Amino acid sequence: MTKEQHSAPVLCKNSANSLLQQSIDSLFKKKKSGAALHISIDNFSMLISSQGGVFADELMTDIEEILTAGYKNIDSICRTSRDQISLVIANVNEEECREIARTMHHMIQNYGCTQSIVPIHVISTIGVALFGENADDVLNNAYVALSDAKQTFQHVVLYGNRKRHEVESKNQLILASYLQNALISNRLHLAFQPIVERKTGETSWYECLLRIEDNKGQLSSAGPFIPIAEKMGFIDVIDTFVLSSVIDELTRNPKVKFALNLSNSTIQNGEWLNMAVKLIENAGVASRLTLEITETVEQRDTKKVIRFVSTMQALGCSIALDDFGAGFTSLAQLKHLPVDVIKIDGSYVRDIVYNAESRLFVKTLLDFSRNFGLKTIAEFVENAEIANLLTEMGVDYMQGNYFSPATSKRAWVDETNSKA
């Protein structure tokens, strides 16, 4: 390649984004194709803790040099933050760029085996954005792609349709703001759905479900907002509100029992756990409280989950595993997660009457649960036919609209004291 086609890459130390943008602008004016890549070293803090800051910084310099030597069409490369390297590549199409990014990921991943004299492993995530209609958005688009890669646990993500990202981001911000405003303005409320004992047909306890009151005073499920709260980082605030509200109900009504669902990100938060322990201990309501943890999100730190379960059980709370069958937990893994109750995912219950596979799954789960001394709840019981079949199969408890939809009415409170 001639000097006119490609000049030596710029190793940026100051004003990194500015120099990268200059590189993009220059290539764009020459009507050349290209892409920007943001490379994050995700375990950089671990490298500092284990090997020291000097070693970690030298590693970043090594990676810059390895990438520069390996790809002659790098137009500029910069360390844009303590744990991030960014670069601009010229004269590449989409497929070539994907392959380059994957190869770079593998090069970084293999750094500990090929370049380092100490035993280390380097974890990287890469966001990629091709040149589009203008040069101004390329770096921002690569940053969005990097964020998407981290959230979806992918090594490499190429920025997609700009309009789709724009609409999704705006909608998520609107929903997050709506939920936060509802919390601030006291428009979050609890609804209660009974959990019925199979043998007696009596209500054993109630699951507390979160509802949002709109401007007209109508209540709707907060379920669609929960993933947004998790993504935006304030789900622990919502879970604190729900826990505090449930404890207040338990304190005012000493004979009733409740269950509530907690986010997996919340239960892995040690600070939140300490706060929750104090609230429950001070109120003295642990024996009447079941905490549901969902199975649909992969547990990334099993030790923290086990610590949460063990701590709450030591207080006297029961632990239920919600949505079992919909996510990542296997029957074998339940041996290491000492829950008390399993809630069978509704997708197996809704069609259990006419779907042989669903019946087989439920039967297998019930047999397993009995052998391990676990109680079972079938959720989404919508009609008598389903309830009768589950009763014959020996499920311990049932929950669903056949018995009662979730309602804000406190059925356990005498009508004369309904405002208590």
C-alpha positions in Angstrom: 0.0 0.0 0.0 1.4 3.4 -1.0 1.8 6.3 1.4 -1.0 8.1 -0.3 -3.3 5.2 0.3 -2.3 4.7 3.9 -0.2 6.7 6.3 1.2 5.3 9.6 -1.4 5.0 12.3 -1.6 7.9 14.8 -1.0 6.7 18.4 -3.1 9.2 20.3 -2.3 10.1 23.9 -4.2 13.3 24.2 -7.5 14.5 22.8 -8.1 10.9 21.7 -11.6 11.3 20.4 -10.7 14.5 18.6 -7.9 12.8 16.7 -10.0 9.8 15.9 -12.7 12.1 14.5 -10.1 13.8 12.4 -9.1 10.5 11.0 -12.7 9.7 10.2 -13.3 13.1 8.6 -10.2 12.7 6.4 -11.2 9.3 5.1 -14.8 10.4 4.7 -13.7 13.4 2.5 -11.7 11.0 0.4 -14.8 9.0 0.0 -13.2 5.9 1.5 -15.0 3.2 3.4 -14.1 2.5 6.9 -15.2 1.7 10.5 -14.6 2.8 14.1 -14.0 0.2 16.8 -14.2 0.7 20.5 -12.4 -2.2 22.4 -13.1 -2.5 26.2 -10.9 -4.5 28.4 -13.6 -5.7 30.8 -11.4 -7.2 33.5 -9.0 -4.2 33.7 -9.7 -3.6 37.4 -9.0 -7.3 38.0 -5.6 -6.9 36.3 -4.8 -3.9 38.4 -5.8 -5.8 41.6 -3.7 -8.9 40.7 -0.7 -7.4 38.9 -0.7 -3.7 39.7 -1.5 -0.5 37.8 1.9 -0.4 36.0 1.4 -3.9 34.6 -2.2 -3.1 33.5 -1.1 0.1 31.7 1.8 -1.7 30.0 -0.7 -4.4 28.8 -2.8 -1.7 27.2 0.2 -0.3 25.4 1.2 -3.9 24.2 -2.3 -4.4 22.9 -2.2 -1.2 20.9 1.1 -2.2 19.4 -0.1 -5.8 18.6 -3.2 -4.5 16.8 -1.2 -1.8 14.9 1.4 -4.4 13.7 -1.4 -6.9 12.8 -3.5 -4.6 10.6 -2.0 -2.3 8.1 -5.2 -0.6 7.3 -5.5 0.9 10.8 -5.6 4.7 10.2 -5.5 5.7 13.8 -5.5 4.0 17.2 -6.0 5.6 20.6 -6.3 4.7 24.2 -9.5 6.6 24.9 -9.9 5.7 28.6 -8.2 3.7 31.3 -9.7 0.4 30.1 -10.6 1.2 26.4 -8.8 1.4 23.1 -10.4 2.8 20.0 -9.3 2.7 16.4 -10.3 3.7 12.9 -9.9 1.2 10.0 -9.9 2.3 6.4 -11.1 0.5 3.3 -13.2 -2.3 4.8 -16.7 -3.5 4.1 -19.2 -4.9 6.6 -18.1 -8.6 6.4 -14.4 -7.7 6.5 -15.0 -5.5 9.5 -16.8 -8.3 11.4 -13.9 -10.7 10.7 -11.3 -8.2 11.8 -13.2 -7.5 15.0 -13.5 -11.2 15.8 -9.8 -11.8 15.1 -8.9 -8.8 17.3 -11.0 -10.3 20.1 -9.2 -13.6 19.8 -5.8 -11.9 19.7 -6.6 -10.0 22.9 -8.1 -13.2 24.5 -4.8 -15.1 23.7 -2.6 -12.3 25.0 -1.9 -14.2 28.3 -0.7 -17.2 26.4 1.3 -15.5 23.6 2.6 -12.2 25.1 2.5 -12.1 28.9 5.2 -13.6 31.1 2.7 -14.0 33.9 -0.4 -16.1 33.9 -3.3 -13.8 33.1 -6.5 -13.9 31.0 -7.8 -10.8 29.2 -11.5 -10.3 28.6 -12.6 -7.9 25.8 -15.8 -6.6 24.2 -15.8 -4.7 20.9 -18.3 -2.3 19.4 -18.1 -1.6 15.7 -19.7 1.1 13.5 -19.3 1.4 9.7 -19.1 4.8 8.1 -22.6 6.0 7.3 -24.2 9.1 5.7 -22.0 11.4 7.7 -18.8 11.3 9.7 -20.1 12.8 12.9 -22.0 9.8 14.3 -19.5 7.0 13.7 -17.7 7.1 17.1 -21.0 7.5 18.9 -22.5 4.6 17.0 -19.5 2.4 17.9 -20.0 3.3 21.6 -23.7 2.3 21.4 -22.6 -1.0 19.8 -20.1 -1.6 22.6 -22.9 -1.0 25.2 -25.2 -3.4 23.3 -22.4 -6.0 23.3 -21.9 -5.8 27.1 -25.6 -5.9 27.8 -26.2 -8.9 25.6 -22.9 -10.7 26.7 -21.5 -10.8 23.1 -17.9 -10.4 22.2 -18.5 -8.3 19.1 -21.5 -6.2 18.0 -21.9 -4.2 14.8 -24.0 -1.1 15.1 -27.4 -1.7 13.5 -30.1 0.6 12.2 -29.7 4.1 13.6 -33.4 4.9 13.6 -34.3 1.7 15.5 -31.6 2.4 18.1 -32.9 6.0 18.4 -36.5 5.0 18.9 -35.7 2.2 21.3 -33.5 4.5 23.4 -36.1 7.2 23.6 -38.9 4.7 24.5 -36.7 3.2 27.3 -35.9 6.7 28.7 -39.6 7.6 28.6 -40.7 4.4 30.4 -37.9 4.8 33.0 -39.0 8.4 33.7 -42.6 7.3 33.9 -41.8 4.7 36.5 -39.6 7.0 38.5 -42.3 9.7 38.5 -44.9 7.2 39.6 -42.7 6.2 42.6 -42.1 9.8 43.6 -45.7 10.8 43.3 -47.0 7.8 45.2 -48.7 6.2 42.2 -47.2 2.7 42.8 -49.5 0.3 44.6 -49.7 -3.4 45.5 -52.2 -5.8 44.1 -52.7 -9.2 45.8 -53.3 -12.7 44.2 -54.2 -15.6 46.4 -52.1 -18.8 46.4 -54.5 -21.7 47.1 -53.7 -25.0 48.8 -54.6 -28.0 46.7 -56.2 -30.2 49.3 -58.3 -27.6 51.1 -58.9 -24.9 48.5 -58.1 -22.3 51.1 -55.8 -19.4 50.5 -52.4 -20.0 52.1 -50.8 -16.7 51.2 -50.9 -13.9 48.7 -48.4 -12.8 46.1 -47.9 -9.0 46.1 -47.7 -7.6 42.6 -46.7 -4.1 41.6 -49.3 -1.8 39.9 -49.0 1.7 38.4 -51.8 4.2 38.7 -52.2 6.4 35.6 -53.5 10.0 35.5 -57.1 8.7 35.5 -56.7 6.6 38.5 -56.6 3.3 36.6 -54.2 0.6 37.7 -52.0 -1.5 35.3 -49.2 -4.0 35.8 -45.7 -2.7 36.3 -44.3 -5.8 34.7 -43.3 -4.2 31.4 -41.4 -1.5 33.3 -39.2 -3.9 35.4 -36.7 -4.8 32.6 -36.3 -1.0 32.0 -35.6 -0.4 35.7 -33.0 -3.2 35.7 -31.3 -1.8 32.6 -31.4 1.8 33.9 -29.9 0.7 37.3 -32.7 1.6 39.7 -34.5 -1.7 40.2 -33.1 -1.9 43.7 -35.1 1.3 44.5 -38.3 -0.4 43.2 -37.6 -3.6 45.1 -37.0 -1.6 48.3 -40.4 0.1 47.8 -42.1 -3.2 47.3 -40.4 -4.9 50.3 -41.2 -1.9 52.6 -44.8 -1.9 51.5 -45.2 -5.6 52.1 -43.6 -5.3 55.5 -46.0 -2.5 56.4 -49.0 -4.8 55.4 -47.6 -7.7 57.4 -47.1 -5.5 60.4 -50.7 -4.2 60.3 -52.2 -7.6 59.6 -50.5 -10.2 61.9 -52.3 -13.3 60.5 -51.7 -12.8 56.7 -48.7 -14.2 54.7 -47.2 -12.6 51.6 -44.8 -13.4 48.8 -43.0 -10.8 46.6 -40.7 -11.1 43.6 -37.2 -9.6 43.6 -34.9 -8.9 40.7 -31.8 -11.0 40.3 -29.7 -7.9 40.1 -31.1 -6.8 43.5 -30.5 -10.1 45.3 -26.9 -10.0 44.2 -26.4 -6.6 45.7 -24.7 -7.1 49.1 -25.6 -3.6 50.3 -29.3 -4.1 49.5 -29.2 -7.5 51.3 -27.9 -5.9 54.5 -30.7 -3.3 54.4 -33.4 -5.9 53.7 -32.2 -8.0 56.7 -32.5 -5.0 59.0 -36.0 -4.2 57.8 -37.3 -7.8 58.1 -35.6 -8.4 61.5 -36.9 -5.1 63.0 -40.4 -5.9 61.9 -40.3 -9.5 63.0 -42.3 -10.8 60.0 -39.8 -13.2 58.4 -41.9 -16.3 59.1 -44.8 -14.8 57.1 -42.7 -13.7 54.1 -41.8 -15.6 51.0 -39.2 -14.1 48.6 -39.4 -15.1 45.0 -36.4 -15.1 42.8 -36.9 -15.5 39.1 -35.3 -18.3 37.0 -35.6 -16.5 33.7 -32.4 -14.5 34.1 -29.1 -16.3 34.1 -27.4 -16.1 37.5 -24.0 -14.7 36.8 -22.7 -15.0 40.4 -24.1 -18.1 41.9 -22.3 -17.6 45.2 -24.1 -14.3 45.8 -27.5 -15.9 45.0 -26.8 -18.7 47.5 -25.7 -16.2 50.1 -29.0 -14.3 49.6 -31.0 -17.5 49.9 -29.1 -18.7 53.0 -29.3 -15.3 54.7 -33.0 -15.0 54.2 -33.8 -18.5 55.2 -31.7 -18.0 58.4 -34.0 -15.1 59.2 -37.0 -17.4 58.8 -38.2 -16.4 55.3 -39.1 -18.9 52.7 -37.5 -18.8 49.2 -39.4 -19.6 46.0 -37.9 -20.1 42.6 -40.3 -18.3 40.1 -40.9 -19.2 36.4 -39.2 -22.6 36.7 -38.7 -24.1 33.3 -38.4 -20.8 31.4 -34.8 -20.0 32.0 -31.4 -21.4 32.8 -31.7 -23.4 36.0 -31.6 -27.2 35.6 -33.0 -29.8 37.9 -29.4 -30.7 38.9 -28.5 -27.1 39.8 -31.4 -27.0 42.3 -29.3 -29.3 44.5 -27.0 -26.3 45.1 -29.7 -23.7 45.3 -31.5 -24.4 48.6 -35.0 -23.0 47.8 -38.2 -24.0 49.6 -40.7 -23.7 46.8 -40.7 -24.1 43.0 -43.2 -22.1 40.9 -43.9 -23.9 37.6 -43.7 -21.5 34.7 -47.1 -20.6 33.3 -46.2 -21.7 29.8 -46.4 -25.3 30.9 -49.6 -24.8 32.9 -51.7 -23.0 30.3 -51.6 -25.9 27.8 -51.2 -28.8 30.2 -54.6 -30.2 29.4 -53.9 -30.9 25.7 -50.0 -30.8 25.5 -48.4 -34.1 26.4 -44.9 -32.5 26.7 -46.1 -30.0 29.2 -47.7 -32.7 31.3 -44.5 -34.8 31.2 -42.5 -31.8 32.3 -44.8 -31.0 35.2 -44.9 -34.6 36.2 -41.1 -34.8 36.2 -40.8 -31.6 38.2 -43.4 -32.8 40.8 -41.6 -36.1 41.2 -38.2 -34.3 41.6 -39.7 -31.8 44.1 -41.2 -34.5 46.3 -37.8 -36.4 46.4 -36.1 -33.2 47.6 -38.8 -32.0 50.0 -39.7 -29.0 47.9 -43.2 -27.5 47.7 -44.7 -26.7 44.2 -46.9 -23.9 42.9 -48.6 -24.0 39.5 -49.2 -20.4 38.3 -51.5 -19.2 35.5 -54.3 -21.6 36.4 -57.0 -20.1 34.3 -59.9 -22.7 34.4 -61.4 -25.6 36.3 -60.0 -28.2 33.8 -56.4 -27.1 34.5 -57.1 -27.0 38.2 -58.6 -30.5 38.3 -55.7 -32.0 36.3 -53.1 -30.3 38.5 -54.9 -31.5 41.6 -54.8 -35.1 40.3 -51.1 -34.7 39.6 -50.5 -33.7 43.2 -49.3 -30.1 42.9 -49.1 -28.5 46.3 -50.5 -25.0 45.5 -52.2 -23.2 42.6 -52.4 -19.6 41.6 -54.3 -17.9 38.7 -57.4 -16.1 37.6 -59.6 -19.2 38.0 -59.3 -18.6 41.8 -59.0 -14.8 41.7 -57.2 -12.2 39.6 -54.8 -9.9 41.3 -56.7 -7.1 43.1 -56.0 -4.2 45.3 -58.8 -5.3 47.6 -57.4 -6.7 50.9 -59.6 -9.8 51.3 -58.1 -10.6 54.7 -59.3 -7.3 56.3 -62.8 -7.1 57.8 -65.0 -4.7 55.8 -65.4 -2.5 58.8 -61.7 -2.0 59.0 -61.0 -1.9 55.3 -59.2 1.4 55.6 -56.8 0.0 58.1 
